[in-house]
Amino acid sequence: MATASKTTQEFVPIKEIRDGVVVLNDGSLRALVLASSLNFALKSSDEQNSIIFQFQNFLNSLDFSVQIFVQSKRLDIRPYIALLEGQYKEQTIELMKIQTREYIEFIKTFVDNSSIMTKSFFVVIPYSPTTINTSKNPLGGISGVKGLLGGKKGTPAQKTAQTNTEFEEYRSQLEQRVGVVEQGLTRCGIRVAELGTEEVVELFYKIFNPGDTEKPIQIN
C-alpha cells in the first residue's frame, strides 16, 4: 500500500517567525544575534588576555545556554557581476566597454581560482515557556507557545488576545536574555545586531535551500 510522501515543511522544526522571534514546533522560542568577527591574532598579548578574560566572564555570567553558529559559504559575487553587466550595457565609449568586460572576466577568474569563502557568526538564544509554572501558564506542559495559533477554549477574538499577550510576555523574557548576550559580547569588543523577521527568514531560507546560490541571476 502506497504511503503519502511528506512535504519538506514537515521536516523543518519551525512553526513560525514572528517579530524576529523563531517559534519552534515544541513551543520554545529562539532569537538570533549576528556577531562580528575579531582578528585575535593581530592583538597584542595584553589585548588577547583581556579578550579571553572578558569572554570567560561573559560565559560564566550566563544562567541559560546559548548556541554559537558559524556559517561558512563560498563568496557569492553574482549580484556584483550583475551590476557590472548592467554598467557594461550602458557604456557608449568602446574603450570603457572593453575595460569593463576585462574587469568582469578578471573578477570571475580570480574568485573561481581562489575559492574565496565568507563566514558569518550567529549566537542563538533560547527561551522555553515550559519552564513557567503550568498553573500560571495557560499553554502548559510541552505545548509551549502552541496556543499562539489558538487554544481549545474561548471565542476566536478572546484566544487571539490571550495568545498575543502570552507571546509578548515570553518575548519580553527572551529579549532580556538577548540584552545580556549583547552586553557581554560588546565588552569583548564584538559588534552585535539582533536579526529582524526578514533577516531571520532569509537566513533559514538559505540554510534549507543551498542550491539556490547556484541559480543564475536575471540581468535587466
Secondary structure in CASP SS format (residue, H / E / C, confidence):
PFRMAT SS
TARGET T0000
AUTHOR 0000-0000-0000
METHOD secondary structure of the structure
MODEL  1
M C 1.00
A C 1.00
T C 1.00
A C 1.00
S C 1.00
K C 1.00
T C 1.00
T H 1.00
Q H 1.00
E H 1.00
F H 1.00
V C 1.00
P C 1.00
I E 1.00
K E 1.00
E E 1.00
I E 1.00
R E 1.00
D C 1.00
G C 1.00
V E 1.00
V E 1.00
V E 1.00
L E 1.00
N C 1.00
D C 1.00
G C 1.00
S C 1.00
L E 1.00
R E 1.00
A E 1.00
L E 1.00
V E 1.00
L E 1.00
A E 1.00
S C 1.00
S C 1.00
L C 1.00
N C 1.00
F H 1.00
A H 1.00
L H 1.00
K C 1.00
S C 1.00
S H 1.00
D H 1.00
E H 1.00
Q H 1.00
N H 1.00
S H 1.00
I H 1.00
I H 1.00
F H 1.00
Q H 1.00
F H 1.00
Q H 1.00
N H 1.00
F H 1.00
L H 1.00
N H 1.00
S H 1.00
L C 1.00
D C 1.00
F C 1.00
S C 1.00
V C 1.00
Q E 1.00
I E 1.00
F E 1.00
V E 1.00
Q E 1.00
S E 1.00
K E 1.00
R E 1.00
L C 1.00
D C 1.00
I C 1.00
R H 1.00
P H 1.00
Y H 1.00
I H 1.00
A H 1.00
L H 1.00
L H 1.00
E H 1.00
G H 1.00
Q H 1.00
Y H 1.00
K H 1.00
E H 1.00
Q C 1.00
T C 1.00
I C 1.00
E H 1.00
L H 1.00
M H 1.00
K H 1.00
I H 1.00
Q H 1.00
T H 1.00
R H 1.00
E H 1.00
Y H 1.00
I H 1.00
E H 1.00
F H 1.00
I H 1.00
K H 1.00
T H 1.00
F H 1.00
V H 1.00
D H 1.00
N H 1.00
S H 1.00
S C 1.00
I C 1.00
M E 1.00
T E 1.00
K E 1.00
S E 1.00
F E 1.00
F E 1.00
V E 1.00
V E 1.00
I E 1.00
P E 1.00
Y E 1.00
S C 1.00
P H 1.00
T H 1.00
T H 1.00
I C 1.00
N C 1.00
T C 1.00
S C 1.00
K C 1.00
N C 1.00
P C 1.00
L C 1.00
G C 1.00
G H 1.00
I H 1.00
S H 1.00
G H 1.00
V H 1.00
K H 1.00
G H 1.00
L H 1.00
L H 1.00
G C 1.00
G C 1.00
K C 1.00
K C 1.00
G C 1.00
T C 1.00
P H 1.00
A H 1.00
Q H 1.00
K H 1.00
T H 1.00
A H 1.00
Q H 1.00
T H 1.00
N H 1.00
T H 1.00
E H 1.00
F H 1.00
E H 1.00
E H 1.00
Y H 1.00
R H 1.00
S H 1.00
Q H 1.00
L H 1.00
E H 1.00
Q H 1.00
R H 1.00
V H 1.00
G H 1.00
V H 1.00
V H 1.00
E H 1.00
Q H 1.00
G H 1.00
L H 1.00
T H 1.00
R H 1.00
C C 1.00
G C 1.00
I C 1.00
R C 1.00
V E 1.00
A E 1.00
E E 1.00
L C 1.00
G C 1.00
T H 1.00
E H 1.00
E H 1.00
V H 1.00
V H 1.00
E H 1.00
L H 1.00
F H 1.00
Y H 1.00
K H 1.00
I H 1.00
F H 1.00
N C 1.00
P H 1.00
G H 1.00
D H 1.00
T H 1.00
E H 1.00
K C 1.00
P C 1.00
I C 1.00
Q C 1.00
I C 1.00
N C 1.00
END
